[in-house]
Amino acid sequence: MTVKPFPGIRPAKKYATLLNVPPYDVVTREEVRNAVKDNPYSFFHVTRSDAEIPALDDEYSPAVYSKARENFESFINKNIMTKDLTDCFYLLSQTWNYQTQTGLYAAVSCGEYENNLIKKHENTRKDKETDRTMHIRTVKADTGPVFLAFDDRGIEIDGYINIVKPIMEKIPVYNFIDENQVENKLWVITEKQEIKNIESYFRNTGAFYIADGHHRAASAFNAWKESITHPEEKTPASGYFMAVIFPASQLNILPYNRLIRGIKDFNPAQFLKDIENSFNISTGQDSITPGRKGTIGLYMGGVKYHLTLRDNLMNDDVLESLDVSILQKYIFAPVFGINDPRTSENLIFAGGGKAESYLTGKVDAGEADAAFSLYPVEIGDLMTITLSSRLMPPKSTWFEPKLRDGLVVYSLD
């Protein structure tokens, strides 16, 4: 696989902790407004400039992208952010819950994405693609990285460790604990031999897998394609996009749970009758959090259940046997008529570390009819499915910790 160093745009050290923010798409507009209200250095001024435009009717208004570009240029002109003078790789270490993942910031190829060497595991929404494509084209930068993984099971992982270990023994340029209690460290890699070693290592890793950032990757690809027909936008940098690449064995996948709401005449007793031919139903559980794959937790009407698919319906296919696939095939589509989870107004997605109390609380408060708790997807299943050029149901995986926006920016200029 192709990885290229690049001259990143980064915050001055004294602004780093004030500037970096969570990914643009995991926060609400109200949360962003609160974050930027008293912090002129927040990178949300660039990634979510919609939140600082009063009485905004259209979140995809051209004014939003123009404001993002204006704010980005202001950060650079005021030396809040500066561009490195040479091509660099950047090493990121994130430690959370006593587990550390180390990934490399690099520019990866839009052409390899087009040729399915950078593999996706879910579809994207066109409106979100259009949003980030316009953001990239107007700001003229990738303001946040795509989260990639490589399969380190069949190659010499010591080669990767041998590359990153001596770098991590140096003093990082940034070292901070974010609001999610993740310790983030970043090193800038400028030594020519270290850069050559990284390029050489990744030539032999095989495909990259998108863990998180499907819309970012698709939007960067779209921007590249559009630059071909708009020569004034085409630069040597536009054929690549910024990613952080991790060994798959280091990654932590959390469940992506679901709640249903607004189901007309929803009745818990009738719902159980509707699914009894497909599932074994265990009632009176202490928790809806599954302890293993193949069990789906259910909460409704103040009662906790466990659901397991009946043996005659079990399928050995890795995609069909995912709990999220079973939920969609045997409950959401036939019982509730939810055929496209990406666009349904009857679904609430609850990703990551949201506690069981969040799910049950939503139901008890009348904000949802029922909650479904899933066991996390295994990284090996994700890679097996994507290698066969198939897609998982939307929002099947939640990778934690998330990458930060604003630590490194990839300029298209």
C-alpha positions as CSV (number, residue, x, y, z in Angstrom):
1,M,0.0,0.0,0.0
2,T,1.1,3.6,-0.7
3,V,1.7,5.9,2.2
4,K,3.2,9.4,1.8
5,P,4.6,11.9,4.2
6,F,3.2,15.4,4.0
7,P,3.8,18.8,5.6
8,G,1.0,18.9,8.1
9,I,-0.6,22.1,9.5
10,R,-0.6,21.8,13.3
11,P,-1.5,23.9,16.3
12,A,1.3,25.7,18.1
13,K,2.1,23.8,21.3
14,K,0.4,26.3,23.6
15,Y,-2.8,26.1,21.7
16,A,-2.9,22.3,21.1
17,T,-5.2,21.3,24.0
18,L,-7.5,24.3,23.4
19,L,-7.8,23.6,19.7
20,N,-8.2,19.9,19.2
21,V,-11.8,18.5,19.2
22,P,-13.8,15.3,18.7
23,P,-14.8,14.3,15.2
24,Y,-17.3,16.7,13.6
25,D,-20.0,14.1,13.3
26,V,-20.3,12.8,16.8
27,V,-21.5,16.1,18.4
28,T,-24.7,18.0,18.1
29,R,-25.0,21.6,17.0
30,E,-25.9,22.6,20.6
31,E,-22.8,20.8,22.0
32,V,-20.7,22.6,19.4
33,R,-22.2,26.0,20.3
34,N,-21.4,25.4,23.9
35,A,-17.8,24.4,23.0
36,V,-17.0,27.4,20.9
37,K,-18.9,30.0,23.0
38,D,-15.9,30.7,25.3
39,N,-13.1,29.2,23.2
40,P,-12.0,31.1,20.2
41,Y,-9.3,28.5,19.5
42,S,-11.7,25.5,19.2
43,F,-11.2,23.7,15.9
44,F,-15.0,23.4,15.8
45,H,-14.8,26.9,14.3
46,V,-13.5,25.1,11.2
47,T,-15.1,21.7,11.2
48,R,-18.5,22.8,12.4
49,S,-18.8,26.5,11.5
50,D,-22.6,26.0,11.1
51,A,-22.9,26.3,14.9
52,E,-21.6,29.9,14.9
53,I,-24.0,31.2,12.2
54,P,-27.1,32.5,14.0
55,A,-30.6,31.6,12.7
56,L,-29.1,29.1,10.2
57,D,-31.9,27.5,8.1
58,D,-29.7,25.4,5.8
59,E,-26.8,23.6,7.4
60,Y,-25.3,23.1,3.9
61,S,-25.5,26.7,3.0
62,P,-22.4,28.1,1.1
63,A,-22.0,30.5,4.0
64,V,-21.1,27.6,6.3
65,Y,-18.2,26.5,4.1
66,S,-17.0,30.0,3.5
67,K,-17.0,30.7,7.3
68,A,-15.0,27.5,7.8
69,R,-12.3,28.7,5.3
70,E,-12.3,32.1,6.9
71,N,-11.7,30.7,10.3
72,F,-9.0,28.3,9.1
73,E,-7.1,31.1,7.4
74,S,-7.4,33.1,10.6
75,F,-5.8,30.4,12.6
76,I,-2.9,30.3,10.2
77,N,-2.5,34.0,9.8
78,K,-2.4,34.4,13.6
79,N,0.1,31.6,14.0
80,I,-2.3,29.6,16.0
81,M,-1.6,26.8,13.5
82,T,1.5,26.5,11.3
83,K,2.6,24.3,8.5
84,D,5.6,22.0,8.9
85,L,8.4,22.9,6.5
86,T,9.2,19.4,5.3
87,D,7.2,16.2,4.5
88,C,6.6,14.3,7.7
89,F,4.8,11.2,9.1
90,Y,3.2,11.6,12.5
91,L,2.9,8.9,15.1
92,L,-0.2,9.0,17.4
93,S,-0.5,7.0,20.6
94,Q,-3.9,6.8,22.4
95,T,-4.3,5.1,25.7
96,W,-7.7,4.4,27.2
97,N,-8.9,1.9,29.7
98,Y,-5.3,0.6,30.1
99,Q,-5.1,-0.2,26.4
100,T,-2.9,1.6,23.9
101,Q,-3.2,1.9,20.1
102,T,-0.5,3.5,18.0
103,G,-1.2,4.7,14.5
104,L,0.6,6.7,11.8
105,Y,-0.7,9.8,10.1
106,A,0.0,9.5,6.4
107,A,-1.4,10.6,3.0
108,V,-3.0,7.6,1.3
109,S,-4.0,7.3,-2.3
110,C,-7.4,8.2,-3.8
111,G,-6.6,5.9,-6.6
112,E,-6.2,2.9,-4.3
113,Y,-9.5,3.9,-2.7
114,E,-11.1,3.8,-6.1
115,N,-9.6,0.4,-6.8
116,N,-10.9,-1.0,-3.6
117,L,-7.5,-1.4,-1.9
118,I,-8.8,0.8,0.8
119,K,-11.9,-1.1,1.8
120,K,-15.1,0.1,3.2
121,H,-17.6,-1.9,5.3
122,E,-20.7,0.3,5.1
123,N,-22.5,2.6,2.7
124,T,-22.5,6.4,3.1
125,R,-25.3,8.9,2.9
126,K,-25.2,11.2,-0.1
127,D,-26.2,14.3,1.8
128,K,-23.3,13.8,4.3
129,E,-20.9,13.1,1.4
130,T,-21.9,16.3,-0.3
131,D,-21.4,18.3,2.9
132,R,-17.8,17.1,3.5
133,T,-16.9,17.3,-0.2
134,M,-17.9,21.0,-0.2
135,H,-16.0,21.4,3.1
136,I,-12.8,19.9,1.6
137,R,-13.1,21.9,-1.6
138,T,-13.8,25.2,0.1
139,V,-11.4,24.9,3.0
140,K,-8.8,23.3,0.7
141,A,-7.8,20.8,3.3
142,D,-8.7,17.5,5.0
143,T,-9.4,18.8,8.5
144,G,-9.7,15.4,10.1
145,P,-8.2,12.0,9.4
146,V,-9.8,8.8,8.2
147,F,-9.4,5.9,10.7
148,L,-7.7,3.0,8.9
149,A,-6.6,-0.5,10.0
150,F,-4.3,-3.0,8.4
151,D,-4.3,-6.8,9.1
152,D,-1.3,-7.5,11.1
153,R,-2.1,-11.2,11.6
154,G,-0.3,-12.5,8.5
155,I,2.8,-10.2,8.6
156,E,5.7,-9.6,10.9
157,I,4.2,-7.3,13.5
158,D,7.6,-6.9,15.0
159,G,8.5,-4.8,12.0
160,Y,5.9,-2.2,12.9
161,I,6.9,-2.3,16.6
162,N,10.6,-1.9,15.6
163,I,9.6,1.3,13.7
164,V,7.4,2.9,16.3
165,K,9.2,1.9,19.5
166,P,12.3,4.2,19.1
167,I,10.0,7.1,18.0
168,M,7.9,6.7,21.2
169,E,11.0,6.8,23.3
170,K,11.4,10.5,22.3
171,I,9.5,13.4,23.9
172,P,6.2,13.9,22.1
173,V,5.2,17.3,20.7
174,Y,1.8,17.0,22.2
175,N,0.8,15.1,25.3
176,F,-2.7,15.6,26.8
177,I,-5.7,13.8,28.3
178,D,-8.9,14.7,26.5
179,E,-12.5,15.0,27.8
180,N,-13.0,11.2,27.3
181,Q,-10.0,10.4,29.5
182,V,-7.9,9.3,26.6
183,E,-4.2,10.1,26.8
184,N,-3.1,11.4,23.4
185,K,0.5,11.7,22.4
186,L,1.9,12.9,19.0
187,W,5.4,12.7,17.6
188,V,6.6,14.3,14.3
189,I,8.7,12.1,12.2
190,T,11.2,13.9,10.0
191,E,14.3,11.7,9.8
192,K,14.7,10.4,6.3
193,Q,15.6,6.8,7.3
194,E,12.6,6.5,9.5
195,I,10.4,7.8,6.7
196,K,11.9,5.3,4.3
197,N,11.3,2.5,6.8
198,I,7.7,3.4,7.1
199,E,7.1,3.6,3.4
200,S,8.9,0.2,2.9
201,Y,6.9,-1.5,5.7
202,F,3.5,-0.5,4.4
203,R,4.2,-1.6,0.8
204,N,3.8,-5.2,2.2
205,T,0.8,-4.8,4.5
206,G,-2.0,-5.6,2.0
207,A,-5.3,-3.7,2.0
208,F,-6.3,-1.0,4.3
209,Y,-9.7,-1.2,6.0
210,I,-11.8,1.8,6.9
211,A,-12.6,1.5,10.6
212,D,-14.2,5.0,10.9
213,G,-14.6,7.9,8.5
214,H,-16.4,6.4,5.6
215,H,-17.9,9.8,4.7
216,R,-14.5,11.5,5.0
217,A,-12.9,9.0,2.7
218,A,-15.7,9.2,0.1
219,S,-15.7,13.0,0.3
220,A,-11.9,13.2,-0.3
221,F,-12.3,10.9,-3.3
222,N,-15.2,13.0,-4.6
223,A,-13.1,16.2,-4.2
224,W,-10.3,14.5,-6.1
225,K,-12.6,13.5,-8.9
226,E,-14.1,17.0,-9.1
227,S,-10.6,18.5,-9.2
228,I,-10.0,16.6,-12.4
229,T,-12.8,18.5,-14.1
230,H,-11.9,21.8,-12.3
231,P,-8.2,22.2,-13.1
232,E,-7.9,25.2,-10.9
233,E,-8.5,23.0,-7.9
234,K,-6.1,20.2,-8.9
235,T,-2.8,20.0,-6.9
236,P,-0.3,17.2,-6.3
237,A,-1.9,16.8,-2.9
238,S,-5.4,16.4,-4.1
239,G,-4.9,12.8,-5.2
240,Y,-4.4,11.7,-1.6
241,F,-6.2,12.1,1.7
242,M,-5.1,12.0,5.3
243,A,-5.5,8.9,7.4
244,V,-4.2,7.4,10.6
245,I,-3.3,3.8,10.1
246,F,-3.4,1.3,13.0
247,P,-2.6,-2.4,13.4
248,A,-6.0,-4.1,13.6
249,S,-4.9,-6.2,16.6
250,Q,-4.7,-3.0,18.8
251,L,-8.2,-1.7,18.1
252,N,-11.1,-1.7,20.4
253,I,-14.6,-2.1,19.0
254,L,-17.6,-1.2,21.2
255,P,-21.3,-2.1,20.5
256,Y,-23.5,0.1,18.4
257,N,-26.9,-0.2,20.0
258,R,-30.3,0.8,18.8
259,L,-33.6,2.2,20.1
260,I,-36.9,2.4,18.3
261,R,-39.3,5.2,18.6
262,G,-42.5,6.5,17.1
263,I,-43.9,3.0,16.3
264,K,-47.6,3.4,15.8
265,D,-49.6,1.4,18.4
266,F,-46.5,-0.2,19.8
267,N,-47.5,-3.0,22.2
268,P,-44.8,-5.0,24.0
269,A,-46.9,-8.2,24.4
270,Q,-47.8,-8.1,20.7
271,F,-44.2,-7.5,19.7
272,L,-43.1,-10.6,21.6
273,K,-45.8,-12.6,19.8
274,D,-44.5,-11.2,16.5
275,I,-41.0,-12.5,17.1
276,E,-41.6,-15.7,19.0
277,N,-41.3,-17.9,15.9
278,S,-37.8,-16.4,15.2
279,F,-36.3,-16.1,18.6
280,N,-36.0,-17.8,21.9
281,I,-37.1,-15.2,24.5
282,S,-35.7,-15.2,28.0
283,T,-37.4,-12.7,30.4
284,G,-36.4,-11.3,33.8
285,Q,-32.8,-10.7,33.0
286,D,-30.6,-8.6,35.3
287,S,-29.0,-6.8,32.4
288,I,-29.6,-6.4,28.7
289,T,-25.9,-6.1,27.9
290,P,-25.0,-9.4,26.0
291,G,-22.2,-11.5,27.3
292,R,-21.5,-13.2,24.0
293,K,-22.2,-13.0,20.3
294,G,-25.6,-14.4,19.3
295,T,-27.5,-12.8,22.2
296,I,-29.5,-9.6,21.7
297,G,-30.6,-7.6,24.7
298,L,-34.1,-6.1,24.7
299,Y,-35.7,-3.6,27.1
300,M,-39.3,-2.5,27.0
301,G,-42.2,-1.9,29.4
302,G,-39.8,-2.0,32.4
303,V,-38.7,-5.6,31.6
304,K,-35.3,-6.9,30.4
305,Y,-35.1,-9.7,27.9
306,H,-32.5,-11.8,26.0
307,L,-33.2,-12.9,22.5
308,T,-31.4,-15.7,20.6
309,L,-32.2,-16.7,17.1
310,R,-33.8,-20.2,16.8
311,D,-31.5,-22.9,15.6
312,N,-33.4,-23.6,12.4
313,L,-32.7,-20.0,11.3
314,M,-29.0,-19.9,12.1
315,N,-26.7,-19.1,9.3
316,D,-22.9,-19.8,9.2
317,D,-22.2,-17.0,6.8
318,V,-20.1,-14.4,8.7
319,L,-22.3,-11.4,7.5
320,E,-25.6,-13.1,8.0
321,S,-24.6,-14.2,11.5
322,L,-23.8,-10.8,12.8
323,D,-26.2,-9.8,15.5
324,V,-26.8,-6.5,13.8
325,S,-27.8,-8.4,10.6
326,I,-30.1,-10.7,12.6
327,L,-31.8,-7.7,14.2
328,Q,-32.3,-6.0,10.9
329,K,-33.5,-9.2,9.1
330,Y,-35.8,-10.7,11.7
331,I,-37.1,-7.6,13.6
332,F,-36.6,-4.2,12.1
333,A,-37.6,-4.9,8.5
334,P,-40.5,-7.5,9.0
335,V,-42.0,-6.2,12.2
336,F,-41.4,-2.4,12.1
337,G,-41.0,-1.9,8.3
338,I,-37.5,-0.3,8.8
339,N,-35.9,-1.3,5.5
340,D,-33.3,1.4,5.4
341,P,-31.7,2.1,8.8
342,R,-29.7,5.0,7.3
343,T,-32.8,7.1,6.7
344,S,-35.4,5.8,9.2
345,E,-36.8,8.3,11.6
346,N,-37.9,5.4,13.9
347,L,-34.3,4.5,14.8
348,I,-31.9,6.1,17.4
349,F,-28.3,4.8,17.2
350,A,-26.4,4.7,20.5
351,G,-22.8,4.1,19.9
352,G,-19.8,3.5,22.0
353,G,-19.6,3.8,25.8
354,K,-23.2,4.9,26.5
355,A,-24.1,2.8,29.5
356,E,-27.0,0.5,29.7
357,S,-28.7,3.1,31.9
358,Y,-28.8,5.4,28.9
359,L,-30.8,2.9,26.9
360,T,-33.2,2.0,29.7
361,G,-33.5,5.6,30.6
362,K,-34.7,6.6,27.1
363,V,-37.4,4.0,27.2
364,D,-38.5,4.8,30.8
365,A,-38.7,8.5,29.9
366,G,-41.0,7.7,26.9
367,E,-38.4,8.9,24.4
368,A,-38.2,5.4,22.9
369,D,-40.5,2.4,22.6
370,A,-37.8,-0.3,23.1
371,A,-34.0,-0.6,23.3
372,F,-31.8,-3.3,21.7
373,S,-28.3,-4.0,23.1
374,L,-25.8,-5.8,20.9
375,Y,-22.5,-7.6,21.3
376,P,-19.5,-5.8,19.6
377,V,-18.5,-6.9,16.2
378,E,-15.1,-8.6,16.0
379,I,-12.4,-7.0,13.9
380,G,-11.7,-10.4,12.2
381,D,-15.4,-10.6,11.0
382,L,-15.2,-7.0,9.7
383,M,-12.1,-7.8,7.6
384,T,-13.6,-11.1,6.3
385,I,-16.7,-9.4,5.2
386,T,-15.0,-6.5,3.4
387,L,-12.5,-8.8,1.7
388,S,-15.5,-10.5,0.1
389,S,-16.6,-7.0,-1.2
390,R,-19.7,-7.0,0.9
391,L,-21.1,-4.4,3.3
392,M,-22.2,-4.6,6.8
393,P,-25.5,-2.9,8.0
394,P,-25.0,0.8,8.7
395,K,-23.6,1.7,12.1
396,S,-22.4,-1.8,13.0
397,T,-19.2,-0.8,14.7
398,W,-18.1,1.9,17.1
399,F,-14.3,2.3,17.4
400,E,-13.1,3.9,20.6
401,P,-11.1,6.0,21.3
402,K,-11.9,8.3,18.4
403,L,-9.3,10.3,16.5
404,R,-9.1,14.0,17.3
405,D,-9.7,16.8,14.7
406,G,-7.2,19.6,14.6
407,L,-4.0,17.8,15.7
408,V,-2.8,17.5,12.1
409,V,-4.4,19.0,9.0
410,Y,-3.7,17.9,5.4
411,S,-3.5,20.9,3.1
412,L,-4.6,20.6,-0.6
413,D,-2.8,23.9,-1.5
